[in-house]
Amino acid sequence: MADWWSDATELLKILVNQAAGQDKDGMDLSFCNGEVRLRSKKSPGDFAKAMENPNAFPAIGVHTDPRKILGDILKDYRAGPKNFLGQSKERKNLTIIFLTDGLWEGMKNKDELEQQIIRFTKQLMELPNGVQDRPVSIEFVQFGHDEDAVTRLKYLDDAAEKRKWDGFP
């Protein structure tokens, strides 16, 4: 992803600009590597600054695995928001946009990401209050032209609709 970092930074600024006002609490940013995080930010400049942080930049020889960060995000969403008294609040819709080269060399079995998404979706469907149509959207924006990554991301994009995962409507 290092080769595409400046392009990803520019796209991120555009996306944040376009999403302005969609979430009154602001947006979050997480990276697959490192500990750089943004919470509840609204300014494209905040996001660009995070991308410039050396701890966010892809390290040479460090292979990415999107499962942990995706798992953390989905776990928080499933737990639901709480008010200052610790009482449950209504869940908001969630859009997760992965800016990725799709290589994910840190994963031995690339199908595990699909399985993680399937498990999460089933858990959402089992929530007692139910969920509205499309409460969570996961999108992958690919940088680069690696054929295996293109195939993998296309598969993730098409899988739910074409394969009709077991137990899904």
Backbone as a printed PyTorch tensor [residue, N CA C, xyz], in Angstrom:
tensor([[[  0.8260,  -1.1890,   0.0000],
         [  0.0000,   0.0000,   0.0000],
         [  0.8700,   1.2530,   0.0000]],

        [[  2.1270,   1.0950,   0.3720],
         [  3.0240,   2.2470,   0.4400],
         [  3.0970,   2.9840,  -0.8920]],

        [[  3.0900,   2.2500,  -2.0020],
         [  3.1680,   2.8900,  -3.3170],
         [  1.9600,   3.7690,  -3.6160]],

        [[  0.8730,   3.5230,  -2.9300],
         [ -0.3860,   4.2200,  -3.2230],
         [ -0.7990,   5.1730,  -2.1090]],

        [[  0.0840,   5.4020,  -1.1400],
         [ -0.2830,   6.1530,   0.0520],
         [ -0.7670,   7.5780,  -0.2580]],

        [[ -0.0790,   8.2700,  -1.1410],
         [ -0.5040,   9.6480,  -1.4440],
         [ -1.8480,   9.6440,  -2.1580]],

        [[ -2.0890,   8.6800,  -3.0340],
         [ -3.3970,   8.5670,  -3.6990],
         [ -4.4930,   8.2520,  -2.6820]],

        [[ -4.1860,   7.3470,  -1.7510],
         [ -5.1620,   7.0010,  -0.7200],
         [ -5.4610,   8.2080,   0.1640]],

        [[ -4.4550,   9.0000,   0.4630],
         [ -4.6540,  10.2030,   1.2750],
         [ -5.5820,  11.1810,   0.5680]],

        [[ -5.3530,  11.3960,  -0.7110],
         [ -6.2140,  12.3130,  -1.4840],
         [ -7.6470,  11.7960,  -1.5470]],

        [[ -7.8120,  10.5030,  -1.7850],
         [ -9.1560,   9.9340,  -1.8390],
         [ -9.8400,  10.0420,  -0.4810]],

        [[ -9.1050,   9.7980,   0.5720],
         [ -9.6760,   9.9000,   1.9150],
         [-10.1930,  11.3130,   2.1790]],

        [[ -9.4240,  12.3100,   1.8000],
         [ -9.8760,  13.6950,   1.9930],
         [-11.1670,  13.9520,   1.2120]],

        [[-11.2550,  13.4310,   0.0050],
         [-12.4710,  13.6000,  -0.8080],
         [-13.6550,  12.9010,  -0.1370]],

        [[-13.4390,  11.6840,   0.3210],
         [-14.5150,  10.9360,   0.9700],
         [-15.0020,  11.6340,   2.2380]],

        [[-14.0790,  12.1370,   3.0410],
         [-14.4590,  12.8390,   4.2630],
         [-15.2480,  14.0950,   3.9160]],

        [[-14.7920,  14.8070,   2.8970],
         [-15.5090,  16.0020,   2.4400],
         [-16.9280,  15.6530,   1.9940]],

        [[-17.0690,  14.5910,   1.2290],
         [-18.3750,  14.1660,   0.7240],
         [-19.2930,  13.6900,   1.8400]],

        [[-18.7140,  13.0880,   2.8640],
         [-19.5170,  12.5390,   3.9590],
         [-19.8180,  13.5760,   5.0450]],

        [[-19.2930,  14.7670,   4.8800],
         [-19.5020,  15.8190,   5.8920],
         [-20.9960,  15.9610,   6.1770]],

        [[-21.3270,  15.9630,   7.4460],
         [-22.7110,  16.1310,   7.8620],
         [-23.5020,  14.8310,   7.9530]],

        [[-22.9640,  13.7320,   7.4640],
         [-23.6680,  12.4570,   7.5290],
         [-23.6900,  11.8940,   8.9430]],

        [[-22.6480,  12.1730,   9.6950],
         [-22.5540,  11.6850,  11.0720],
         [-22.2610,  12.8770,  11.9710]],

        [[-23.2640,  13.3030,  12.7160],
         [-23.0980,  14.5120,  13.5310],
         [-22.0020,  14.3630,  14.5820]],

        [[-21.6850,  13.1140,  14.9610],
         [-20.6250,  12.8690,  15.9370],
         [-19.2380,  12.8590,  15.3010]],

        [[-19.1650,  12.8800,  13.9820],
         [-17.8880,  12.8030,  13.2890],
         [-17.5640,  11.3790,  12.8750]],

        [[-16.4660,  11.2340,  12.1540],
         [-16.0650,   9.9510,  11.5950],
         [-14.8080,   9.4460,  12.2900]],

        [[-14.5460,   8.1710,  12.1110],
         [-13.3860,   7.5250,  12.7090],
         [-12.4530,   7.0430,  11.6110]],

        [[-11.1980,   6.8420,  11.9690],
         [-10.2040,   6.3050,  11.0470],
         [ -9.3320,   5.3330,  11.8150]],

        [[ -9.1350,   4.1540,  11.2500],
         [ -8.2630,   3.1410,  11.8450],
         [ -7.3650,   2.5770,  10.7510]],

        [[ -6.2400,   2.0580,  11.1570],
         [ -5.2890,   1.4700,  10.2260],
         [ -5.0740,   0.0070,  10.6020]],

        [[ -4.7700,  -0.8150,   9.6080],
         [ -4.5050,  -2.2310,   9.8780],
         [ -3.1990,  -2.4160,  10.6530]],

        [[ -2.2610,  -1.5230,  10.4570],
         [ -0.9780,  -1.5910,  11.1700],
         [ -0.8520,  -0.3820,  12.0810]],

        [[ -0.2380,  -0.5700,  13.1980],
         [  0.0410,   0.5590,  14.0800],
         [ -1.1250,   0.9000,  14.9790]],

        [[ -0.9260,   1.9280,  15.7580],
         [ -1.9090,   2.3200,  16.7610],
         [ -2.5360,   3.6820,  16.4750]],

        [[ -2.3410,   4.2090,  15.2820],
         [ -2.9090,   5.5130,  14.9570],
         [ -4.4140,   5.3500,  14.7730]],

        [[ -5.1810,   6.1740,  15.4850],
         [ -6.6420,   6.1380,  15.4020],
         [ -7.1720,   7.5600,  15.4830]],

        [[ -8.2480,   7.8100,  14.7870],
         [ -8.9980,   9.0540,  14.9380],
         [-10.3950,   8.6790,  15.3790]],

        [[-10.9690,   9.4750,  16.2590],
         [-12.3270,   9.2360,  16.7120],
         [-13.1050,  10.5360,  16.6180]],

        [[-14.2710,  10.4560,  16.0270],
         [-15.2310,  11.5620,  15.9850],
         [-14.6410,  12.8440,  15.3990]],

        [[-13.9890,  12.7120,  14.2600],
         [-13.4030,  13.8740,  13.5830],
         [-14.2340,  14.2290,  12.3540]],

        [[-14.2180,  15.5100,  11.9890],
         [-15.0270,  15.9890,  10.8670],
         [-14.2070,  16.6510,   9.7670]],

        [[-13.0120,  17.0770,  10.0690],
         [-12.2080,  17.8370,   9.1210],
         [-11.3470,  16.9310,   8.2410]],

        [[-11.3900,  17.1230,   6.9160],
         [-10.4900,  16.3620,   6.0450],
         [ -9.0210,  16.5350,   6.4440]],

        [[ -8.6850,  17.7000,   6.9900],
         [ -7.3150,  17.9430,   7.4240],
         [ -6.8770,  17.0180,   8.5470]],

        [[ -7.7950,  16.6970,   9.4570],
         [ -7.4730,  15.7530,  10.5380],
         [ -7.1110,  14.3880,   9.9660]],

        [[ -7.8480,  13.9780,   8.9430],
         [ -7.6100,  12.6700,   8.3390],
         [ -6.3070,  12.6670,   7.5460]],

        [[ -6.0350,  13.7580,   6.8250],
         [ -4.7810,  13.8600,   6.0780],
         [ -3.5920,  13.8360,   7.0350]],

        [[ -3.7210,  14.5250,   8.1590],
         [ -2.6460,  14.5550,   9.1560],
         [ -2.3890,  13.1530,   9.7140]],

        [[ -3.4490,  12.3990,   9.9500],
         [ -3.2820,  11.0240,  10.4360],
         [ -2.5480,  10.1720,   9.4010]],

        [[ -2.8450,  10.3860,   8.1350],
         [ -2.1760,   9.6220,   7.0740],
         [ -0.6900,   9.9720,   6.9990]],

        [[ -0.3300,  11.1750,   7.4170],
         [  1.0680,  11.6080,   7.4020],
         [  1.8460,  11.0960,   8.6120]],

        [[  1.1530,  10.5730,   9.6020],
         [  1.8110,  10.0690,  10.7980],
         [  2.6980,   8.8770,  10.4160]],

        [[  3.9810,   8.9210,  10.7550],
         [  4.8760,   7.8140,  10.3980],
         [  4.4140,   6.4620,  10.9460]],

        [[  3.6820,   6.4640,  12.0610],
         [  3.1940,   5.2100,  12.6320],
         [  2.0090,   4.6340,  11.8630]],

        [[  1.4250,   5.4140,  10.9770],
         [  0.3190,   4.9290,  10.1560],
         [  0.8240,   4.3880,   8.8200]],

        [[  1.9220,   4.9240,   8.3550],
         [  2.4610,   4.5630,   7.0490],
         [  2.8500,   3.0880,   7.0240]],

        [[  2.5410,   2.3820,   5.9380],
         [  2.8780,   0.9550,   5.8590],
         [  4.3800,   0.7200,   6.0250]],

        [[  4.7240,  -0.1050,   6.9760],
         [  6.1250,  -0.4040,   7.2500],
         [  6.6130,  -1.5040,   6.3130]],

        [[  7.8200,  -1.3590,   5.8310],
         [  8.4130,  -2.3620,   4.9490],
         [  8.5970,  -3.6520,   5.7370]],

        [[  8.1530,  -4.7490,   5.1660],
         [  8.2870,  -6.0520,   5.7990],
         [  7.1760,  -6.4020,   6.7710]],

        [[  6.2870,  -5.4470,   7.0580],
         [  5.1480,  -5.7220,   7.9400],
         [  3.9400,  -6.0050,   7.0500]],

        [[  3.3880,  -7.1890,   7.1840],
         [  2.2920,  -7.6060,   6.3130],
         [  0.9450,  -7.3300,   6.9760]],

        [[  0.0160,  -6.8820,   6.1790],
         [ -1.2880,  -6.5020,   6.7240],
         [ -2.2430,  -7.6790,   6.8050]],

        [[ -3.1180,  -7.5660,   7.7830],
         [ -4.1930,  -8.5230,   8.0050],
         [ -5.3860,  -7.7050,   8.4890]],

        [[ -6.3980,  -7.5090,   7.6480],
         [ -7.5160,  -6.6310,   8.0040],
         [ -8.4750,  -7.2160,   9.0350]],

        [[ -8.3150,  -8.4770,   9.4040],
         [ -9.2870,  -9.1150,  10.2930],
         [ -9.3470,  -8.4800,  11.6790]],

        [[ -8.2090,  -8.1180,  12.2500],
         [ -8.2290,  -7.5770,  13.6120],
         [ -8.9620,  -6.2400,  13.6660]],

        [[ -8.6050,  -5.3200,  12.7930],
         [ -9.2390,  -4.0050,  12.8590],
         [-10.7150,  -4.1110,  12.4990]],

        [[-11.0470,  -4.9340,  11.5120],
         [-12.4550,  -5.1290,  11.1720],
         [-13.1820,  -5.7650,  12.3490]],

        [[-12.5670,  -6.7480,  12.9810],
         [-13.1770,  -7.3900,  14.1460],
         [-13.4310,  -6.4130,  15.2820]],

        [[-12.4770,  -5.5230,  15.5230],
         [-12.6470,  -4.5160,  16.5790],
         [-13.8180,  -3.5910,  16.2700]],

        [[-13.9040,  -3.1410,  15.0330],
         [-14.9830,  -2.2370,  14.6240],
         [-16.3340,  -2.9320,  14.7490]],

        [[-16.4210,  -4.1580,  14.2540],
         [-17.6880,  -4.8870,  14.2740],
         [-18.0990,  -5.2670,  15.6950]],

        [[-17.1300,  -5.5980,  16.5400],
         [-17.4340,  -5.9190,  17.9380],
         [-18.0360,  -4.7040,  18.6370]],

        [[-17.4420,  -3.5430,  18.4210],
         [-17.9800,  -2.3080,  19.0190],
         [-19.3850,  -2.0260,  18.5130]],

        [[-19.6060,  -2.2380,  17.2310],
         [-20.9260,  -1.9730,  16.6640],
         [-21.9690,  -2.9310,  17.2470]],

        [[-21.5990,  -4.2000,  17.3350],
         [-22.5300,  -5.2050,  17.8630],
         [-22.8760,  -4.9200,  19.3170]],

        [[-21.9000,  -4.4600,  20.0920],
         [-22.1430,  -4.1360,  21.5060],
         [-23.1070,  -2.9680,  21.6290]],

        [[-23.1010,  -2.1050,  20.6610],
         [-24.0290,  -0.9840,  20.6520],
         [-23.5190,   0.2090,  21.4280]],

        [[-24.0000,   1.3830,  21.0550],
         [-23.5700,   2.6080,  21.7350],
         [-24.2230,   2.7430,  23.1040]],

        [[-23.5630,   3.4320,  23.9830],
         [-24.0750,   3.6740,  25.3310],
         [-24.0580,   5.1770,  25.6000]],

        [[-24.9820,   5.6240,  26.4370],
         [-24.9590,   7.0240,  26.8530],
         [-24.0090,   7.1720,  28.0410]],

        [[-23.9340,   8.3670,  28.6040],
         [-22.9830,   8.6090,  29.6850],
         [-23.3100,   7.8200,  30.9480]],

        [[-24.5310,   7.2640,  31.0590],
         [-24.9080,   6.4360,  32.2030],
         [-24.7030,   4.9460,  31.9330]],

        [[-24.1990,   4.6410,  30.7320],
         [-23.9900,   3.2490,  30.3680],
         [-25.2300,   2.5680,  29.8350]],

        [[-26.2790,   3.3360,  29.5590],
         [-27.5100,   2.7600,  29.0140],
         [-27.4070,   2.6800,  27.4860]],

        [[-28.0160,   1.6530,  26.9360],
         [-27.9690,   1.4580,  25.4870],
         [-28.6810,   2.5770,  24.7440]],

        [[-28.0740,   2.9710,  23.6420],
         [-28.6780,   3.9420,  22.7390],
         [-28.9440,   3.2470,  21.4030]],

        [[-29.7090,   3.9040,  20.5670],
         [-30.0190,   3.3430,  19.2490],
         [-28.7520,   3.2800,  18.3940]],

        [[-28.5810,   2.1630,  17.6960],
         [-27.4490,   2.0070,  16.7890],
         [-27.6390,   2.8850,  15.5620]],

        [[-26.5640,   3.4940,  15.1350],
         [-26.5760,   4.2430,  13.8860],
         [-26.1020,   3.3170,  12.7720]],

        [[-26.4200,   3.6760,  11.5470],
         [-25.8630,   2.9530,  10.4120],
         [-24.3520,   3.1380,  10.4180]],

        [[-23.6580,   2.1730,   9.8580],
         [-22.2000,   2.1750,   9.8470],
         [-21.7180,   1.8810,   8.4430]],

        [[-20.8300,   2.7070,   7.9430],
         [-20.1690,   2.4450,   6.6640],
         [-18.6870,   2.3150,   6.9380]],

        [[-18.1360,   1.1790,   6.5260],
         [-16.7030,   0.9240,   6.6730],
         [-16.1270,   0.9330,   5.2620]],

        [[-15.1490,   1.7850,   5.0400],
         [-14.4970,   1.8500,   3.7350],
         [-13.0300,   1.4870,   3.9370]],

        [[-12.6250,   0.3770,   3.3420],
         [-11.2330,  -0.0620,   3.3780],
         [-10.5240,   0.5170,   2.1660]],

        [[ -9.5020,   1.2970,   2.3910],
         [ -8.6060,   1.7240,   1.3160],
         [ -7.4580,   0.7330,   1.3650]],

        [[ -7.3160,  -0.0790,   0.3320],
         [ -6.4190,  -1.2310,   0.4140],
         [ -5.8140,  -1.5750,  -0.9360]],

        [[ -4.6670,  -2.2310,  -0.9040],
         [ -4.1390,  -2.8190,  -2.1330],
         [ -4.6630,  -4.2490,  -2.2770]],

        [[ -5.2820,  -4.7620,  -1.2130],
         [ -5.8880,  -6.0910,  -1.2530],
         [ -4.9120,  -7.2400,  -1.1510]],

        [[ -3.6330,  -6.9630,  -0.9350],
         [ -2.6430,  -8.0410,  -0.9010],
         [ -2.7180,  -8.8490,   0.3840]],

        [[ -2.8250,  -8.2030,   1.5060],
         [ -3.0210,  -8.8380,   2.8060],
         [ -2.0970, -10.0250,   3.0340]],

        [[ -0.7960,  -9.7750,   2.8710],
         [  0.1900, -10.8460,   3.0190],
         [  0.2190, -11.4410,   4.4180]],

        [[ -0.3600, -10.7530,   5.3920],
         [ -0.3830, -11.2630,   6.7580],
         [ -1.4230, -12.3470,   6.9880]],

        [[ -2.2310, -12.6350,   5.9840],
         [ -3.2630, -13.6720,   6.1070],
         [ -2.8360, -14.9150,   5.3440]],

        [[ -2.8310, -16.0440,   6.0230],
         [ -2.5300, -17.2920,   5.3190],
         [ -3.7310, -17.7400,   4.4960]],

        [[ -4.9160, -17.6320,   5.0930],
         [ -6.1420, -18.0320,   4.4160],
         [ -6.9780, -16.7870,   4.1480]],

        [[ -6.9770, -16.3290,   2.9250],
         [ -7.6520, -15.0830,   2.5670],
         [ -9.1780, -15.1890,   2.6950]],

        [[ -9.7260, -16.4170,   2.7470],
         [-11.1740, -16.6030,   2.8900],
         [-11.6610, -16.2980,   4.3030]],

        [[-10.7390, -16.1870,   5.2570],
         [-11.1450, -15.9320,   6.6390],
         [-11.8420, -14.5870,   6.8010]],

        [[-11.5200, -13.6240,   5.9670],
         [-12.1790, -12.3240,   6.0510],
         [-13.6520, -12.4610,   5.6740]],

        [[-13.9330, -13.2230,   4.6330],
         [-15.3230, -13.4670,   4.2520],
         [-16.0710, -14.1550,   5.3880]],

        [[-15.4550, -15.1390,   6.0100],
         [-16.1020, -15.8550,   7.1180],
         [-16.3840, -14.9180,   8.2890]],

        [[-15.4720, -14.0000,   8.5620],
         [-15.6700, -13.0220,   9.6340],
         [-16.8770, -12.1310,   9.3210]],

        [[-17.0050, -11.6990,   8.0890],
         [-18.1300, -10.8500,   7.6890],
         [-19.4380, -11.6290,   7.7810]],

        [[-19.4300, -12.8880,   7.3730],
         [-20.6280, -13.7280,   7.4570],
         [-21.0630, -13.8920,   8.9170]],

        [[-20.1080, -14.2130,   9.8100],
         [-20.4450, -14.3760,  11.2260],
         [-21.0540, -13.0990,  11.7960]],

        [[-20.4550, -11.9790,  11.4890],
         [-20.9580, -10.7080,  12.0010],
         [-22.3730, -10.4420,  11.4960]],

        [[-22.6070, -10.6890,  10.2190],
         [-23.9280, -10.4420,   9.6420],
         [-24.9770, -11.3180,  10.3040]],

        [[-24.6520, -12.5600,  10.5540],
         [-25.5840, -13.4480,  11.2440],
         [-25.8580, -12.9530,  12.6620]],

        [[-24.8210, -12.4750,  13.3360],
         [-25.0070, -11.9460,  14.6910],
         [-25.9080, -10.7140,  14.6800]],

        [[-25.7500,  -9.8680,  13.6850],
         [-26.6290,  -8.6960,  13.5680],
         [-28.0790,  -9.1100,  13.3810]],

        [[-28.2890, -10.1230,  12.5790],
         [-29.6520, -10.5800,  12.3030],
         [-30.3020, -11.1610,  13.5530]],

        [[-29.4980, -11.6070,  14.5150],
         [-30.0240, -12.2140,  15.7410],
         [-30.2420, -11.2100,  16.8760]],

        [[-29.9020,  -9.9390,  16.6640],
         [-30.0900,  -8.9490,  17.7230],
         [-31.5630,  -8.8590,  18.1000]],

        [[-31.8660,  -8.6940,  19.3960],
         [-33.2610,  -8.7100,  19.8500],
         [-34.1330,  -7.6080,  19.2520]],

        [[-33.5870,  -6.4460,  19.0320],
         [-34.3770,  -5.3500,  18.4720],
         [-34.3840,  -5.3580,  16.9590]],

        [[-33.7210,  -6.3330,  16.3730],
         [-33.6320,  -6.3690,  14.9260],
         [-32.7660,  -5.2220,  14.4240]],

        [[-32.5790,  -5.2000,  13.1510],
         [-31.8280,  -4.1210,  12.5280],
         [-32.5590,  -3.7030,  11.2660]],

        [[-32.3830,  -2.4480,  10.8960],
         [-33.0190,  -1.9730,   9.6850],
         [-32.2390,  -2.4530,   8.4680]],

        [[-32.8340,  -2.2900,   7.2930],
         [-32.1480,  -2.6900,   6.0720],
         [-30.8130,  -1.9710,   5.9670]],

        [[-29.8050,  -2.7340,   5.6580],
         [-28.4550,  -2.2340,   5.4020],
         [-27.9070,  -1.3420,   6.5160]],

        [[-27.8800,  -1.8340,   7.7560],
         [-27.3300,  -1.0150,   8.8380],
         [-25.8160,  -0.8810,   8.7460]],

        [[-25.1740,  -1.8710,   8.1180],
         [-23.7210,  -1.8640,   8.0050],
         [-23.3490,  -2.1070,   6.5540]],

        [[-22.4510,  -1.2880,   6.0670],
         [-21.9500,  -1.4360,   4.7050],
         [-20.4330,  -1.5190,   4.7870]],

        [[-19.8600,  -2.5260,   4.1450],
         [-18.4060,  -2.6800,   4.1060],
         [-17.9990,  -2.5780,   2.6470]],

        [[-17.1420,  -1.6120,   2.3640],
         [-16.7050,  -1.3770,   0.9910],
         [-15.1810,  -1.4580,   0.9330]],

        [[-14.6920,  -1.9930,  -0.1670],
         [-13.2580,  -2.0920,  -0.3940],
         [-12.9080,  -1.2610,  -1.6210]],

        [[-11.9900,  -0.3210,  -1.4410],
         [-11.5000,   0.4900,  -2.5470],
         [-10.0600,   0.0640,  -2.7790]],

        [[ -9.8170,  -0.5160,  -3.9540],
         [ -8.5070,  -1.0880,  -4.2190],
         [ -7.5890,  -0.1090,  -4.9340]],

        [[ -6.3340,  -0.1250,  -4.4920],
         [ -5.2530,   0.5880,  -5.1580],
         [ -4.3120,  -0.4660,  -5.7000]],

        [[ -3.8240,  -0.2770,  -6.8950],
         [ -2.9200,  -1.2340,  -7.5130],
         [ -3.6720,  -2.1620,  -8.4480]],

        [[ -2.9030,  -3.0750,  -9.0280],
         [ -3.4720,  -3.9160, -10.0770],
         [ -3.1500,  -5.3970,  -9.8800]],

        [[ -2.8600,  -5.8030,  -8.6780],
         [ -2.5470,  -7.2020,  -8.4240],
         [ -3.7690,  -8.0580,  -8.7760]],

        [[ -3.5960,  -9.0210,  -9.6770],
         [ -4.7350,  -9.8110, -10.1670],
         [ -5.3850, -10.6480,  -9.0680]],

        [[ -4.5890, -11.2330,  -8.1740],
         [ -5.1670, -12.0130,  -7.0790],
         [ -6.0120, -11.1140,  -6.1690]],

        [[ -5.5070,  -9.9090,  -5.9020],
         [ -6.2500,  -8.9710,  -5.0520],
         [ -7.5400,  -8.5320,  -5.7420]],

        [[ -7.4820,  -8.2660,  -7.0350],
         [ -8.6870,  -7.8760,  -7.7840],
         [ -9.7300,  -8.9770,  -7.6840]],

        [[ -9.3120, -10.2170,  -7.9100],
         [-10.2300, -11.3590,  -7.8540],
         [-10.8130, -11.5160,  -6.4470]],

        [[ -9.9680, -11.4120,  -5.4290],
         [-10.4050, -11.5690,  -4.0390],
         [-11.4340, -10.4970,  -3.6710]],

        [[-11.1660,  -9.2650,  -4.0130],
         [-12.0720,  -8.1740,  -3.6520],
         [-13.3750,  -8.2580,  -4.4490]],

        [[-13.2930,  -8.6610,  -5.7060],
         [-14.5150,  -8.8370,  -6.4930],
         [-15.3540,  -9.9530,  -5.8860]],

        [[-14.7030, -11.0170,  -5.4580],
         [-15.4040, -12.1230,  -4.8200],
         [-16.1180, -11.6570,  -3.5490]],

        [[-15.4100, -10.8950,  -2.7070],
         [-16.0310, -10.3740,  -1.4830],
         [-17.2260,  -9.4960,  -1.8170]],

        [[-17.1060,  -8.7100,  -2.8600],
         [-18.1780,  -7.8030,  -3.2550],
         [-19.3980,  -8.5700,  -3.7640]],

        [[-19.1580,  -9.6390,  -4.4970],
         [-20.2560, -10.3730,  -5.1380],
         [-20.7850, -11.5400,  -4.3170]],

        [[-20.0620, -11.9660,  -3.2940],
         [-20.3690, -13.2270,  -2.6200],
         [-21.7650, -13.2860,  -2.0110]],

        [[-22.1640, -12.2720,  -1.2780],
         [-23.4590, -12.3280,  -0.5920],
         [-24.6010, -12.4440,  -1.5860]],

        [[-24.5270, -11.6820,  -2.6370],
         [-25.6150, -11.6730,  -3.6050],
         [-25.6510, -12.9540,  -4.4460]],

        [[-24.4890, -13.4040,  -4.8920],
         [-24.4440, -14.5530,  -5.8100],
         [-24.5240, -15.9020,  -5.0960]],

        [[-23.9030, -15.9870,  -3.9210],
         [-23.8480, -17.2890,  -3.2520],
         [-24.9940, -17.4940,  -2.2920]],

        [[-25.6990, -16.4490,  -1.9050],
         [-26.8000, -16.5580,  -0.9400],
         [-26.3270, -17.3690,   0.2560]],

        [[-25.4600, -16.7520,   1.0670],
         [-24.8960, -17.4020,   2.2190],
         [-25.9640, -18.1130,   3.0350]],

        [[-25.6050, -19.2310,   3.5890],
         [-26.5050, -20.0570,   4.3940],
         [-27.1580, -19.2240,   5.4980]],

        [[-28.4660, -19.2230,   5.5330],
         [-29.1870, -18.5200,   6.5720],
         [-29.5190, -17.0830,   6.2380]],

        [[-29.1120, -16.6200,   5.0710],
         [-29.3940, -15.2450,   4.6690],
         [-30.6510, -15.2270,   3.8060]],

        [[-31.3950, -14.1100,   3.8850],
         [-32.6020, -14.0260,   3.0590],
         [-32.2670, -13.9580,   1.5800]]])
